[in-house]
């Protein structure tokens, strides 16, 4: 990874990954925080909020030459993963409809895998994660580069987990944000069951008349 003192300003850009199961629209912005309102923040400095849990990876601060480098201007703790230390964020409840994260010094050997509520997995490589940055940046490990990647689940699905992988050292990420899918209230379930019962009753009546 090479060092540079300049930060690239990234304009908002949207990219469609509609062909990928589970991942619908994505957006790339300059960071360091999600541009989307109404999200829950995971900053790795305080207790992990309800609705999400983490396994794997390492929580660090600062930089270690040849091992990991803090995202530009990031003086706080952040998550880093290497070839033997992937990290997975798992969502509770019905899953998440939105997930975003800051990515520092993106590399081609980095990847992020989204597992949806149907069990399908979408993996985006480091090169795909930088798609849409303005001006364009490469997935070349430049320590002066960072981006904020936002992803929304496809219609009819939610994200159940997101896994960060790197086949070399390292992948650095911070300021995760998510929006959980709404869980229907018990009254809603009751109304749905009642509606299904009425549909079934009507179908039986039509069957009897036809006979």
C-alpha positions as CSV (number, residue, x, y, z in Angstrom):
1,X,0.0,0.0,0.0
2,X,1.5,3.4,-0.9
3,X,1.1,6.5,1.1
4,X,-0.3,9.8,-0.1
5,X,-1.2,13.0,1.8
6,X,-4.0,14.1,-0.5
7,X,-7.6,12.9,-0.1
8,X,-9.8,12.4,-3.1
9,X,-13.2,14.1,-2.9
10,X,-15.9,11.7,-4.1
11,X,-19.2,12.9,-5.5
12,X,-22.4,10.9,-4.9
13,X,-22.8,8.1,-7.4
14,X,-25.3,5.3,-7.7
15,X,-24.7,1.9,-9.3
16,X,-27.2,-0.8,-9.9
17,X,-26.4,-4.3,-8.9
18,X,-29.8,-5.6,-9.8
19,X,-28.4,-8.6,-11.4
20,X,-27.0,-9.7,-8.1
21,X,-29.3,-11.6,-5.8
22,X,-30.0,-9.8,-2.6
23,X,-28.3,-6.5,-3.5
24,X,-30.4,-3.8,-5.2
25,X,-29.2,-0.2,-5.4
26,X,-25.8,0.9,-4.1
27,X,-24.3,4.3,-3.6
28,X,-20.7,5.5,-3.2
29,X,-20.0,8.8,-1.3
30,X,-16.9,10.4,0.2
31,X,-17.5,9.5,3.9
32,X,-16.6,9.2,6.6
33,X,-20.3,8.8,7.6
34,X,-23.3,7.4,5.9
35,X,-25.2,10.0,3.9
36,X,-28.5,8.2,4.6
37,X,-30.7,9.5,7.4
38,X,-32.3,7.3,10.1
39,X,-29.5,4.7,10.4
40,X,-28.0,3.1,13.5
41,X,-24.2,3.7,13.7
42,X,-21.5,1.2,14.7
43,X,-18.3,3.2,15.4
44,X,-16.3,0.4,17.2
45,X,-15.5,2.9,20.0
46,X,-18.6,2.3,22.0
47,X,-20.9,-0.7,22.8
48,X,-22.3,-2.4,19.7
49,X,-25.9,-1.3,19.4
50,X,-28.9,-3.7,19.5
51,X,-29.8,-5.4,16.2
52,X,-26.4,-6.3,15.0
53,X,-23.5,-8.5,16.2
54,X,-20.0,-9.1,15.0
55,X,-17.6,-12.1,14.8
56,X,-14.0,-12.3,13.6
57,X,-11.7,-9.5,12.5
58,X,-9.8,-7.3,14.9
59,X,-10.6,-3.9,16.4
60,X,-7.6,-1.6,16.2
61,X,-6.5,2.0,16.2
62,X,-3.7,3.8,14.4
63,X,-1.6,2.0,11.8
64,X,0.9,-0.9,11.8
65,X,3.3,-0.9,8.9
66,X,2.7,-3.7,6.4
67,X,-0.3,-4.9,8.4
68,X,-3.1,-2.3,8.5
69,X,-3.5,1.4,8.0
70,X,-6.2,3.7,9.5
71,X,-8.6,5.3,7.0
72,X,-7.5,8.9,6.2
73,X,-8.2,11.1,9.2
74,X,-9.6,8.2,11.3
75,X,-8.2,8.6,14.9
76,X,-10.7,6.2,16.4
77,X,-11.0,2.5,16.6
78,X,-11.9,0.6,13.4
79,X,-12.3,-3.0,12.1
80,X,-9.5,-4.7,10.2
81,X,-9.5,-8.1,8.5
82,X,-6.7,-10.1,7.0
83,X,-6.4,-13.4,5.1
84,X,-7.1,-15.5,8.2
85,X,-9.4,-13.1,10.0
86,X,-12.6,-12.4,8.1
87,X,-15.3,-10.5,10.0
88,X,-19.1,-11.0,9.8
89,X,-21.8,-8.6,10.8
90,X,-25.1,-10.5,11.5
91,X,-28.5,-8.7,11.8
92,X,-31.2,-9.6,14.2
93,X,-35.0,-9.6,13.7
94,X,-36.1,-9.7,10.1
95,X,-32.7,-8.5,8.8
96,X,-31.5,-5.2,7.4
97,X,-32.8,-3.3,4.4
98,X,-29.7,-1.0,4.3
99,X,-26.1,-1.4,5.3
100,X,-23.2,1.0,4.7
101,X,-19.6,1.2,5.7
102,X,-16.5,3.4,5.4
103,X,-13.7,1.6,3.5
104,X,-10.1,2.9,3.7
105,X,-7.3,2.2,1.2
106,X,-9.5,-0.1,-1.0
107,X,-7.6,-3.1,-2.6
108,X,-8.5,-5.5,-5.4
109,X,-8.1,-8.4,-3.0
110,X,-10.7,-7.0,-0.6
111,X,-14.3,-8.2,-0.9
112,X,-17.6,-7.9,0.8
113,X,-20.3,-10.7,0.8
114,X,-24.0,-10.0,1.4
115,X,-26.2,-12.9,2.5
116,X,-29.9,-12.3,2.0
117,X,-33.0,-13.7,3.7
118,X,-33.3,-16.3,1.0
119,X,-29.8,-17.6,1.7
120,X,-28.3,-16.2,-1.5
121,X,-24.9,-14.6,-1.4
122,X,-23.6,-11.6,-3.4
123,X,-19.9,-11.0,-3.3
124,X,-18.6,-7.6,-4.4
125,X,-14.8,-7.3,-5.1
126,X,-12.7,-4.4,-4.2
127,X,-12.8,-3.2,-7.9
128,X,-16.6,-3.3,-7.8
129,X,-16.7,-1.4,-4.5
130,X,-14.9,1.6,-6.0
131,X,-17.2,1.6,-9.1
132,X,-18.8,5.0,-9.4
133,X,-16.3,7.1,-7.5
134,X,-15.9,10.6,-8.9
135,X,-13.1,11.3,-9.7
136,X,-12.4,7.6,-10.3
137,X,-10.1,5.8,-7.8
138,X,-8.5,2.4,-8.2
139,X,-8.5,-0.6,-5.9
140,X,-4.8,-0.2,-5.5
141,X,-4.4,0.2,-1.7
142,X,-3.7,3.9,-1.8
143,X,-3.8,4.9,1.9
144,X,-5.0,8.4,0.9
145,X,-8.2,7.0,-0.5
146,X,-11.4,6.2,1.2
147,X,-15.1,5.9,0.3
148,X,-18.4,5.3,1.9
149,X,-20.3,2.3,0.4
150,X,-24.1,2.0,0.9
151,X,-26.2,-0.9,-0.2
152,X,-29.9,-1.6,-0.1
153,X,-31.4,-5.1,-0.2
154,X,-33.4,-6.2,-3.3
155,X,-37.2,-5.9,-3.1
156,X,-38.7,-8.8,-1.1
157,X,-35.4,-9.6,0.7
158,X,-33.3,-8.3,3.6
159,X,-29.7,-8.6,4.5
160,X,-29.1,-11.3,7.1
161,X,-25.3,-10.9,7.3
162,X,-22.4,-9.1,5.7
163,X,-18.9,-10.6,5.6
164,X,-15.6,-8.7,5.1
165,X,-12.8,-10.6,3.4
166,X,-9.3,-10.0,2.4
167,X,-6.8,-12.4,0.8
168,X,-3.9,-10.2,1.8
169,X,-3.2,-7.5,4.4
170,X,-5.5,-5.7,5.0
171,X,-9.1,-4.4,4.7
172,X,-9.9,-1.5,7.0
173,X,-13.5,-0.4,7.7
174,X,-15.3,1.9,10.1
175,X,-18.6,3.7,10.8
176,X,-20.9,0.9,9.8
177,X,-24.6,2.0,9.5
178,X,-27.7,-0.1,9.2
179,X,-31.5,0.0,9.0
180,X,-33.4,-3.0,10.3
181,X,-36.5,-4.2,8.5
182,X,-39.7,-3.5,10.3
183,X,-41.1,-6.5,12.2
184,X,-45.0,-6.7,11.9
185,X,-46.8,-6.1,15.2
186,X,-48.8,-9.0,16.6
187,X,-52.0,-7.2,15.5
188,X,-50.7,-7.2,12.0
189,X,-50.1,-10.9,12.0
190,X,-53.7,-11.4,13.4
191,X,-55.1,-9.3,10.6
192,X,-53.1,-11.3,8.0
193,X,-54.3,-14.6,9.4
194,X,-57.9,-13.3,9.4
195,X,-57.6,-12.2,5.8
196,X,-56.2,-15.6,4.7
197,X,-59.1,-17.3,6.6
198,X,-61.6,-15.1,4.7
199,X,-59.9,-15.9,1.4
200,X,-60.1,-19.6,2.2
201,X,-63.7,-19.4,3.2
202,X,-64.6,-17.6,0.0
203,X,-62.8,-20.2,-2.1
204,X,-64.7,-23.0,-0.4
205,X,-68.0,-21.3,-1.0
206,X,-67.2,-20.9,-4.7
207,X,-66.2,-24.6,-4.8
208,X,-69.5,-25.7,-3.3
209,X,-71.6,-23.5,-5.7
210,X,-69.7,-24.9,-8.7
211,X,-70.5,-28.4,-7.5
